[in-house]
């Protein structure tokens, strides 16, 4: 069996990069969810603050 120890650096770089990419995806999804929730909350607050006129 071949000695794989000379690949440890590449393996570490690949795992670190993969973890970094997963963290970015997670943060972007959370940010988008929070933005949607804030926009919905602000729209509800505007609807309560300015009730529509009834004809």
PAZAPA-4460 file (N, C-alpha, C; in steps of 0.05 Angstrom, whole numbers, plus 32768, in hexadecimal, padded with zeros to 4 digits):
% residues 55
    n_x    n_y    n_z   ca_x   ca_y   ca_z    c_x    c_y    c_z   seq   type   mol
   8011   7FE8   8000   8000   8000   8000   8012   8019   8000     1      X     A
   8009   802D   7FF1   8019   8045   7FEE   8016   8057   8007     2      X     A
   802B   8066   800D   802A   8079   8023   801A   8091   801A     3      X     A
   8004   8097   8028   7FF3   80AE   8020   7FF9   80C7   8030     4      X     A
   800D   80C6   8041   8013   80DD   8052   801A   80F6   8042     5      X     A
   8025   80F3   802A   802C   810B   801B   8013   8119   8010     6      X     A
   7FFC   810C   8012   7FE3   8119   8009   7FD4   8127   8020     7      X     A
   7FDE   8125   8038   7FD0   8131   804F   7FCB   814F   804B     8      X     A
   7FDE   815D   8040   7FDB   817A   803C   7FC4   8180   8029     9      X     A
   7FC3   8170   8013   7FAE   8174   7FFF   7F93   816D   800B    10      X     A
   7F92   8158   801A   7F79   8150   8027   7F70   8165   803A    11      X     A
   7F82   8170   804A   7F7B   8185   805D   7F70   819E   804E    12      X     A
   7F7D   81A5   8038   7F74   81BC   8028   7F58   81B7   801D    13      X     A
   7F54   819F   8012   7F39   8199   8007   7F24   8199   801C    14      X     A
   7F29   818E   8034   7F15   818E   8049   7F10   81AA   8053    15      X     A
   7F24   81BA   8056   7F21   81D6   805F   7F11   81E5   804B    16      X     A
   7F17   81E3   8031   7F08   81F1   801C   7EEB   81E8   801C    17      X     A
   7EE7   81CE   801E   7ECB   81C3   801F   7EBB   81CE   8036    18      X     A
   7EC8   81CF   804E   7EBB   81DA   8065   7EB5   81F7   8062    19      X     A
   7EC7   8205   8056   7EC3   8222   8051   7EAC   8226   803E    20      X     A
   7EAA   8217   8029   7E94   8219   8016   7E79   8212   8023    21      X     A
   7E79   81FE   8034   7E60   81F7   8042   7E58   820E   8055    22      X     A
   7E6B   821A   8062   7E65   8230   8074   7E59   8248   8064    23      X     A
   7E64   824E   804C   7E5A   8264   803C   7E3D   825E   8033    24      X     A
   7E38   8246   802A   7E1D   823E   8022   7E09   8241   8039    25      X     A
   7E11   8238   8050   7E00   8239   8068   7DFA   8256   806F    26      X     A
   7E0E   8267   806E   7E0A   8283   8075   7DF9   8291   8061    27      X     A
   7DFC   828C   8048   7DEC   8299   8033   7DCF   8291   8036    28      X     A
   7DCA   8277   803B   7DAE   826E   803E   7DA2   827B   8057    29      X     A
   7DB1   827D   806C   7DA6   828A   8085   7DA1   82A7   8080    30      X     A
   7DB3   82B5   8072   7DAF   82D1   806C   7D96   82D5   805A    31      X     A
   7D92   82C5   8046   7D7A   82C8   8035   7D61   82C3   8045    32      X     A
   7D61   82AF   8057   7D4A   82A9   8068   7D44   82C1   807A    33      X     A
   7D58   82CD   8086   7D54   82E3   8098   7D4A   82FC   8088    34      X     A
   7D54   8300   8070   7D4B   8317   8060   7D2D   8313   8059    35      X     A
   7D25   82FB   8051   7D09   82F6   804B   7CF8   82FB   8064    36      X     A
   7D01   82F1   807B   7CF1   82F5   8093   7CEF   8312   809B    37      X     A
   7D04   8321   8098   7D03   833E   809E   7CF1   834D   808B    38      X     A
   7CF2   8346   8071   7CE0   8353   805E   7CC3   834D   8063    39      X     A
   7CBD   8334   806B   7CA2   832D   8072   7C98   833B   808B    40      X     A
   7CAA   833E   809E   7CA3   834C   80B7   7C9E   8369   80B1    41      X     A
   7CAF   8375   80A1   7CAC   8392   809A   7C92   8396   808A    42      X     A
   7C8C   8384   8078   7C73   8387   8068   7C5B   8385   807B    43      X     A
   7C5C   8373   808E   7C45   8370   80A1   7C43   8389   80B2    44      X     A
   7C5A   8395   80BA   7C59   83AD   80CA   7C4E   83C4   80BA    45      X     A
   7C55   83C6   80A0   7C4A   83DB   808F   7C2C   83D8   808B    46      X     A
   7C22   83BF   8089   7C06   83B9   8085   7BF6   83C2   809E    47      X     A
   7C02   83BE   80B5   7BF4   83C5   80CE   7BF5   83E4   80D1    48      X     A
   7C0B   83F0   80CA   7C0E   840D   80CE   7BFC   841C   80BA    49      X     A
   7BF8   8412   80A2   7BE8   8420   808E   7BD2   840D   8085    50      X     A
   7BBC   840C   8093   7BA6   83FB   8089   7B9B   8405   806F    51      X     A
   7B93   83F3   805E   7B89   83FB   8044   7B6D   8406   8047    52      X     A
   7B67   841A   8035   7B4D   8426   8035   7B38   8413   802B    53      X     A
   7B21   8413   8038   7B0A   8403   802F   7AF8   8415   801E    54      X     A
   7AF2   840D   8006   7AE1   841D   7FF4   7AC4   8419   7FFA    55      X     A
***
